[in-house]
Amino acid sequence: MKFITKVIAVVLLAAAAVVPAQAQFKWGVKAGVAVNSLKFNKDVMSSDNRAGFTGGLMADFTVPVVGVGFDASVLYVSRSVDFTNDDTGEVLTKNRSYIDVPINFKYKIGLPIVGKIITPFLTTGPDFSFLLSKENMGEAYSNKKFDFAWNVGAGVQIVNHVQIAASYGFGLTKSASGDKSLYTGKNRCWTITAAYLF
């Protein structure tokens, strides 16, 4: 946990250094649903999407007029996935818990007339995941303590306080290691969240 705290501190300090003084800063709470899938060698094992949940705190920085900024979150994420052994037909359900630190570059699209009521936005950026669970995925596979992904997403901000967003995370590192039959073992995840900014 000390390492996670240091990472968050560095991110926040960097944000403070690069964001212009006139930038708007808000913080808030975020919660949502995460639909996870893992990619394995289809000749050996297949995995099915399962819904988990996520929740935590977020910070939002925006430069007025141009609508460019970024947001950063610290989220608890529970990811669940079903594994089916294609040889035996055995189905296993595994749950894994993470602390996620997504940092998204954000572009808010200003709309005439209704801009103060509803503002669409686009996001993209890295996602750093730190494993909390100790249980492995079976005898053949063991979880890795760190996972890295890249997110792309879109959403809307309503009356400057509520944000509804959907994003897709492309796993860039293997989230498990072990048997050579493992193909990629990378997380793929849809996340739908609602946030309230103060």
C-alpha positions in Angstrom: 0.0 0.0 0.0 2.9 2.4 0.6 4.0 2.0 -3.0 0.4 2.8 -4.2 0.3 5.9 -2.0 3.6 7.1 -3.4 2.4 6.6 -7.0 -0.8 8.6 -6.3 1.2 11.4 -4.6 3.6 11.7 -7.6 0.6 11.8 -10.0 -1.1 14.6 -8.0 2.1 16.6 -7.7 2.7 16.3 -11.5 -0.8 17.4 -12.1 -0.4 20.5 -9.9 2.8 21.4 -11.8 1.4 21.2 -15.3 -2.2 22.5 -14.9 -2.5 26.3 -15.5 -3.5 28.5 -12.6 -6.8 29.3 -14.2 -7.8 25.7 -14.6 -10.9 24.4 -12.9 -10.4 21.7 -10.3 -13.1 19.5 -8.9 -13.1 16.3 -6.9 -15.8 13.7 -6.4 -16.9 10.2 -5.9 -17.3 7.6 -8.6 -19.0 4.2 -8.8 -20.0 1.8 -11.6 -19.9 -1.6 -13.2 -16.9 -3.4 -14.8 -17.4 -6.1 -17.3 -14.2 -8.1 -17.6 -12.8 -10.7 -20.1 -9.5 -12.5 -20.2 -7.9 -13.7 -23.5 -6.4 -17.2 -23.4 -5.4 -19.9 -25.9 -8.8 -20.9 -27.3 -7.6 -24.4 -27.9 -7.1 -24.9 -24.2 -9.4 -22.6 -22.3 -12.0 -20.0 -22.9 -13.3 -17.2 -20.7 -16.7 -15.5 -20.4 -17.5 -11.9 -19.5 -18.6 -11.4 -15.9 -19.8 -8.2 -14.3 -17.9 -6.7 -11.3 -18.1 -3.4 -9.6 -15.9 -0.4 -9.0 -15.9 2.7 -6.8 -13.7 5.4 -5.3 -12.5 9.0 -5.6 -11.7 11.1 -8.6 -10.2 14.5 -9.4 -11.1 16.5 -12.6 -8.9 19.3 -14.1 -10.2 21.4 -17.0 -8.7 24.5 -18.7 -11.6 26.9 -19.5 -12.6 27.8 -23.0 -10.5 25.2 -24.7 -12.1 22.3 -22.7 -8.8 20.3 -22.4 -7.8 18.7 -19.2 -7.6 15.3 -17.5 -9.0 13.3 -14.7 -7.4 10.9 -12.3 -9.1 8.3 -10.0 -8.3 5.9 -7.3 -10.7 3.0 -7.5 -11.4 -0.3 -5.9 -12.3 -2.8 -8.6 -13.7 -6.3 -8.3 -13.3 -8.3 -11.5 -15.0 -11.7 -12.0 -14.5 -14.1 -14.8 -15.7 -17.6 -15.8 -13.1 -20.0 -17.1 -14.1 -23.1 -19.2 -11.6 -25.9 -19.8 -12.5 -26.9 -23.3 -11.1 -30.4 -22.8 -13.0 -31.3 -19.6 -15.9 -28.8 -19.7 -15.1 -27.7 -16.1 -16.2 -24.2 -15.3 -14.4 -22.1 -12.7 -15.4 -18.7 -11.4 -12.6 -16.5 -10.1 -12.8 -13.1 -8.5 -9.9 -10.7 -8.4 -9.7 -7.3 -6.5 -7.5 -4.4 -7.6 -6.7 -0.8 -6.8 -7.0 1.0 -10.1 -5.4 4.3 -10.9 -6.6 5.5 -14.3 -5.3 8.8 -15.6 -7.3 10.1 -18.6 -6.6 13.0 -20.9 -10.0 14.6 -21.4 -11.5 16.8 -24.1 -14.9 18.5 -23.2 -16.9 19.4 -26.3 -18.6 22.8 -25.7 -22.1 23.0 -27.1 -23.8 26.3 -27.8 -26.8 27.2 -25.7 -27.0 23.9 -23.7 -23.3 23.8 -22.8 -24.0 24.6 -19.1 -26.5 21.8 -18.9 -24.9 19.0 -20.8 -21.3 18.7 -22.1 -20.0 15.6 -24.0 -16.4 14.5 -23.5 -13.8 12.1 -24.8 -11.1 10.4 -22.7 -8.0 8.3 -23.2 -5.1 7.4 -21.0 -3.2 4.8 -19.0 -4.6 2.6 -16.3 -2.4 1.2 -13.5 -3.8 -1.7 -11.6 -2.4 -3.1 -8.3 -3.6 -6.6 -7.3 -5.1 -7.1 -3.9 -6.3 -10.7 -4.2 -4.1 -13.5 -3.1 -6.0 -16.4 -4.7 -4.6 -17.6 -8.0 -6.7 -18.6 -11.0 -5.9 -22.3 -10.7 -2.9 -24.7 -10.6 -1.7 -23.6 -14.1 -2.0 -19.8 -13.7 -0.8 -17.3 -11.1 -1.9 -13.7 -10.9 0.6 -10.9 -11.4 0.7 -8.1 -8.9 0.7 -5.3 -11.4 -1.4 -4.8 -14.6 -1.2 -2.0 -17.2 -3.9 -1.0 -19.7 -4.9 1.8 -22.0 -8.4 3.2 -21.8 -10.5 5.0 -24.4 -13.9 6.3 -23.6 -16.7 8.9 -23.8 -19.3 10.4 -21.6 -21.4 13.4 -20.7 -21.2 16.0 -17.9 -24.6 17.2 -16.6 -25.1 20.6 -14.9 -21.3 20.7 -14.1 -21.6 18.1 -11.3 -22.6 14.7 -12.7 -20.5 12.7 -15.1 -21.8 9.5 -16.8 -19.0 7.7 -18.8 -18.2 4.4 -20.5 -14.7 3.3 -21.3 -12.9 0.2 -22.8 -9.6 -0.9 -21.4 -7.0 -2.7 -23.6 -4.7 -4.8 -21.4 -1.1 -4.2 -22.5 0.5 -6.6 -20.0 -0.2 -10.2 -19.0 -2.3 -10.3 -15.8 -1.3 -13.9 -15.2 1.7 -16.2 -15.8 2.3 -20.0 -15.7 1.4 -22.7 -18.2 2.9 -22.3 -21.7 -0.5 -22.8 -23.2 -1.4 -19.3 -21.9 -1.9 -17.2 -25.0 -2.1 -13.6 -23.8 -3.8 -13.6 -20.4 -4.6 -9.8 -20.9 -7.5 -8.1 -19.3 -10.1 -6.5 -21.5 -12.7 -4.5 -19.6 -15.8 -2.4 -20.3 -16.4 0.1 -17.5 -19.6 2.2 -17.0 -19.5 4.8 -14.2 -21.4 7.6 -12.7 -19.5 10.3 -10.7 -20.6 13.3 -8.7 -18.2 16.3 -8.6 -18.1 18.8 -5.7 
